[in-house]
C-alpha cells in the first residue's frame, strides 16, 4: 500500500471525504493520511452511519429503553473513534477545532 500521505477534506455532516477542497461544499476538517489510514477512516465513517441509522430506527419504536441505550452507546463510541482518528491525522487547525468542540476530553493525547 502507498504510505505517502495526502491531504483530504472531511465533511462530517454529509459523511464525505474529498481529495481537494470543493468550493460548493463546507468541509470541517483537513487531514493528512496514507491509503491505509484513509481506509480506516472510511470504515469508521461507515460504522458511524450504521450506528446512526439504528438509533434513528429505535427512536420510532416505543418502550425499548435497554436496547436503545445500547444502540446510543454504539453510536457515541463510533463517533468518538472517528473523531480520534481525524484528530490524529488532522492539521493544527483541525486539532484545535476538535479540542474546542470538547468531544474527546478523555481521548486526546498530546
ABEGO torsion letter per residue (X at the ends): XBABBBBBBBBAAAGBBBABBBAABBBABBBBBBAAAAAAAAAAAAAAAAAAAAAAAAAABBGAAAAAAAAAAAAAAAAAAAAAAAAAABBAAAAAAAAAAGAAAAABBX
